[in-house]
Amino acid sequence: MENQNLNILDEVNKGATMGMNAISYVSDKVSDDKFKQVLDTEYNKYRDISRRVNNLYSNYSDKEPHETNAMNKMMTWYGIQMKTMTDSTTSKLSELLMQGTNMGIIEGRRLINQNNDAAEDVKSILNDFVVMQEDSVETLKKYL
């Protein structure tokens, strides 16, 4: 069960890190001040989740939580650059962020459904992460 809890915390931290990376990669392309504020708020939500994971992780391991590796970071950056080369409108940026967020929601829901016996504090952060991402999608839809 301890390994299961670590796996969930690692996956949540990877997702939060990926979310922060994606937002930072698109932020330079944002011209709409209101959208930029939304992204700052979303970034802070991901950062808060990552902090919570880091605080909880020490209950289950003496190591650090896993983050996204350099290759994934590079692929995310490259993908965003390529997909916004000819269209960097607020709508396009919102769409790209929604696509990544939806992948996180799917993985999070899968983890929730397949880990009923995880520790309550781990399930709580996982659920909060998924709900936060679902709320993020609803916010981003307004900018399509």
C-alpha positions in Angstrom: 0.0 0.0 0.0 2.9 2.4 0.7 4.2 1.9 -2.8 0.7 2.7 -4.1 0.6 5.9 -2.1 4.0 6.9 -3.5 2.9 6.1 -7.0 -0.2 8.3 -6.7 1.8 11.2 -5.2 4.4 10.9 -7.9 1.7 11.0 -10.6 0.0 14.0 -9.1 3.3 15.8 -8.8 4.2 15.0 -12.4 0.9 16.3 -13.5 1.2 19.5 -11.5 4.8 20.0 -12.7 3.6 19.5 -16.3 0.8 22.0 -15.8 3.2 24.6 -14.5 5.6 24.0 -17.4 2.9 24.2 -20.0 1.6 27.5 -18.5 5.0 29.0 -18.4 5.7 27.9 -22.0 2.5 29.7 -23.3 2.7 32.7 -21.0 5.2 34.5 -23.3 2.7 34.2 -26.1 -0.3 35.7 -24.2 -1.4 39.2 -25.2 -4.7 39.3 -23.4 -4.2 40.6 -19.9 -7.3 39.0 -18.5 -6.2 35.6 -19.8 -2.7 36.1 -18.4 -4.2 36.7 -15.0 -6.2 33.5 -15.4 -3.0 31.6 -16.3 -1.2 33.1 -13.3 -4.0 31.8 -11.0 -4.0 28.4 -12.6 -0.2 28.2 -12.3 -0.5 29.0 -8.5 -3.1 26.2 -8.1 -0.7 23.7 -9.7 2.2 25.0 -7.5 0.0 24.7 -4.4 -0.8 21.0 -5.3 2.9 20.3 -5.9 3.7 21.8 -2.5 1.1 19.7 -0.8 2.5 16.6 -2.5 6.0 17.5 -1.3 4.8 18.1 2.3 2.9 14.7 2.3 5.6 12.7 0.5 7.9 12.6 3.5 5.2 10.6 5.3 5.8 7.8 2.8 9.4 8.1 1.7 12.7 9.8 2.5 13.1 10.6 -1.2 11.8 13.5 -3.3 8.6 13.2 -5.4 9.1 12.5 -9.1 8.7 15.3 -11.5 8.5 15.3 -15.3 11.8 14.4 -16.9 13.8 16.7 -19.3 12.6 14.8 -22.4 8.9 15.4 -21.5 9.6 19.0 -20.7 11.4 19.4 -24.1 8.6 17.6 -25.9 5.9 19.8 -24.3 7.9 23.0 -25.1 8.5 21.9 -28.7 4.8 20.9 -29.2 3.6 24.2 -28.0 6.1 26.1 -30.2 5.0 24.1 -33.3 1.3 24.3 -32.6 1.4 28.1 -32.1 3.8 28.9 -34.9 1.0 30.1 -37.1 -1.7 30.7 -34.5 -0.9 32.0 -31.1 -4.4 33.5 -30.4 -5.9 33.3 -26.9 -8.3 30.7 -28.3 -5.5 28.5 -29.6 -3.5 28.8 -26.3 -6.6 27.9 -24.3 -7.2 24.9 -26.5 -3.7 23.6 -26.1 -3.9 24.0 -22.3 -7.3 22.3 -22.2 -5.9 19.3 -24.2 -3.1 18.8 -21.6 -5.5 19.3 -18.7 -7.9 16.8 -20.1 -5.2 14.2 -20.2 -4.4 14.9 -16.6 -8.1 14.5 -15.7 -8.3 11.2 -17.4 -5.2 9.9 -15.6 -6.4 11.3 -12.3 -9.8 9.7 -12.6 -8.2 6.4 -13.5 -6.0 6.6 -10.4 -9.1 7.4 -8.2 -11.0 4.5 -9.6 -8.1 2.0 -9.4 -6.8 2.9 -5.9 -9.8 2.7 -3.5 -7.5 1.5 -0.7 -5.0 4.3 -0.9 -4.4 6.3 2.3 -7.1 9.0 2.9 -4.6 11.9 2.8 -3.3 10.7 -0.6 -6.8 10.2 -2.0 -7.7 13.7 -0.8 -4.9 15.4 -2.6 -5.6 13.3 -5.7 -9.2 14.2 -5.7 -8.4 17.9 -5.1 -6.0 17.8 -8.1 -8.6 16.3 -10.4 -11.3 18.7 -9.3 -8.9 21.6 -9.7 -8.2 20.5 -13.3 -11.9 20.0 -14.1 -12.5 23.6 -12.8 -9.5 24.8 -14.9 -11.1 23.3 -18.1 -14.3 25.2 -17.4 -12.3 28.4 -16.9 -10.3 27.8 -20.1 -13.5 27.1 -22.2 -14.4 30.8 -21.9 -11.3 31.7 -23.9 -11.9 29.4 -26.9 
